[in-house]
Amino acid sequence: MRSSSPLSALILGVLLATGLLGAAWLASDTLLQVKSMDRTVNVKGLAEQEVNANIAIWPIQFTEVDNDLGSLYRNVEAKTQIVVSFLKALGFKDDEITVSLPNIEDRQARGYVDPNVRYRYFAKSTVSVYTNNVEQVRLSRGKLTQLLEKGITISTDDYQSRVEYLFTGLNEIKPEMIQLATRNAREVAEKFARDSDSKLGKIKTASQGQFIITDRDSNTPYIKKVRVVSTLTYYLTD
């Protein structure tokens, strides 16, 4: 039994060494694979689309002045009805028209009376149209002179009196735009892989990005530009 001990020890040592070498080789191969998977490229894909606004908000503001508060209210009420009738004649419906409470200012309540101010009370009233008939709003705005002819002072320079155009159909175009942005990003990634003598692998991470809706330009606010940028990270392989 003692004579076989050195031989057994030798065999055991060889087996252990072989095992350690094999383990080292496997570990090295795994490390190389992990390193290979760490090679990535980060790219962005842009998608843009022009769409027509599908909602228009048209506020019509007018002002009235008087030294008698009761008379002021009556005049504001009468002119409000004229504006509402004007809008109905243009084809807008009752549920598209909203009349806001007038904003009335007592100029003597400031404590200082400007001698150049002839009227104590100043009122601003707003009648708004909220409609999905954008084209009708665009055509109707040119007819505001009809109100001026009836003695209604229309505010046109005020920021609050401008027409606002909205696009609310984003959900309908989202899938197509995301697909286009992703495809554009992949094309950039594939070119990078070719230039670096690599192959494009699977997606590691992806971020859709935020959809941004802006006017196409200042002259056509009823035409919107929808934009999204997707960010993707791809693995690179040899």
Buried (B, 14 or more C-beta within 10 A) or exposed (E): EEEEEEEEEEEEEEEEEEEEEEEEEEEEEEEEEEEEBEBBBEBBBBBEEEBEBBBBBBBBBBBBBBEEEEEBBEBBEEBBEBBBEBBEEBEBEEEBBBBEEBEBEEBEEEEEEEEEEEEBBBBBBBBBBBBEBBEBBBEBBEEBEEBEEEEBEBBEEEEEBEBBBBBEBBEEBBEEBBEBBBEBBBEBBBEBBEEEEBEBBEBBEBEBBEBEBEBEEEEEBBBBBBBBBBBBBBBBEE
